[in-house]
Amino acid sequence: MRGNVDKGAWSRRLPETDVLEVAGISIYVLHHLARLDLKPKAAGFGAVISGHSHVPKQEMRDGVLYFNPGSAGPRRFKLPVSVGRLILEDGGVRGELLHLQLTES
């Protein structure tokens, strides 16, 4: 996915959005949730994955999981360092946020 700091000719090859189908569940992926230009439930998506804010968060809205895994790279601002995992079971999807502990070297 193309993010807001992906600049230059090389970045034009990266999509702004993508759709994945995993275990019969459609997942919409985009960088910035504010640029969501469709109604996920009406479009049949089980989850919307975004990341722009680097704030780990998950919530269910109208039966759709909205999931931001945060950022696993160097700590940004004062946000936790985290990754996310999607769990697909029983025809549904749920998220799990995993907070990482950084060690100083």
C-alpha positions in Angstrom: 0.0 0.0 0.0 1.1 3.5 -0.7 1.5 5.8 2.3 1.6 9.5 2.6 5.4 9.7 2.6 5.8 7.3 -0.4 7.0 9.8 -3.0 8.7 9.5 -6.4 8.1 7.6 -9.5 8.5 4.2 -7.8 5.6 4.8 -5.5 3.1 5.1 -8.4 3.3 1.4 -8.8 1.9 0.9 -5.3 -1.9 0.9 -5.0 -3.8 3.3 -2.8 -6.3 0.6 -1.8 -6.5 -3.1 -2.2 -9.0 -5.8 -1.6 -8.1 -9.2 -0.2 -10.3 -12.3 0.1 -9.2 -14.7 2.8 -11.3 -17.7 3.9 -14.3 -16.2 2.2 -14.0 -12.9 4.0 -13.4 -9.7 2.0 -10.9 -7.2 3.5 -10.5 -3.6 2.3 -7.0 -2.1 2.9 -6.1 1.5 2.6 -3.5 3.8 4.2 -5.7 6.6 5.6 -9.1 5.8 7.0 -10.3 9.3 6.4 -10.1 8.5 2.6 -12.5 5.6 2.9 -14.8 6.2 -0.1 -17.3 3.4 0.2 -19.6 1.9 2.7 -17.9 -1.3 3.9 -21.0 -3.2 5.0 -22.9 -2.4 1.8 -19.8 -3.5 -0.2 -19.7 -6.8 1.7 -16.4 -6.2 3.6 -15.8 -8.0 6.9 -12.8 -5.7 7.8 -11.2 -2.4 6.9 -7.5 -2.2 7.6 -5.7 1.2 7.7 -2.6 2.6 9.3 -1.9 6.3 8.8 -2.2 7.4 12.4 0.1 4.7 13.8 -2.4 4.4 16.7 -3.2 0.8 17.3 -7.0 0.5 17.4 -9.8 -1.9 16.6 -13.5 -1.5 16.8 -16.6 -3.1 15.3 -19.0 -0.7 13.4 -22.1 -2.1 11.9 -20.7 -5.6 11.8 -17.4 -4.5 10.2 -14.0 -4.7 11.9 -12.0 -1.4 11.6 -8.4 -2.3 12.4 -5.2 -0.3 12.7 -2.3 -2.5 13.8 -0.2 0.5 14.8 3.5 0.6 13.9 6.2 -2.0 14.5 9.1 0.2 13.5 10.9 2.7 15.7 8.7 4.4 18.3 6.7 7.3 16.7 5.7 10.1 18.9 4.8 8.5 22.3 2.7 5.7 20.7 3.2 2.0 21.6 5.1 -0.2 19.2 2.7 -2.8 18.0 1.7 -5.3 15.3 -1.7 -6.7 14.6 -3.1 -10.1 13.8 -6.3 -10.9 12.1 -8.1 -14.1 13.2 -10.5 -15.6 10.7 -12.8 -18.2 12.2 -16.4 -19.4 12.0 -17.0 -17.1 9.0 -16.0 -14.0 10.8 -12.9 -11.8 11.5 -11.5 -10.3 14.7 -8.3 -8.5 15.4 -5.6 -8.9 18.0 -3.2 -6.1 18.9 0.2 -7.2 20.1 2.3 -4.6 21.9 6.1 -5.1 21.5 8.7 -4.3 24.2 11.7 -2.5 22.8 15.1 -3.0 24.4 17.6 -0.2 24.5 21.0 -1.1 23.2 
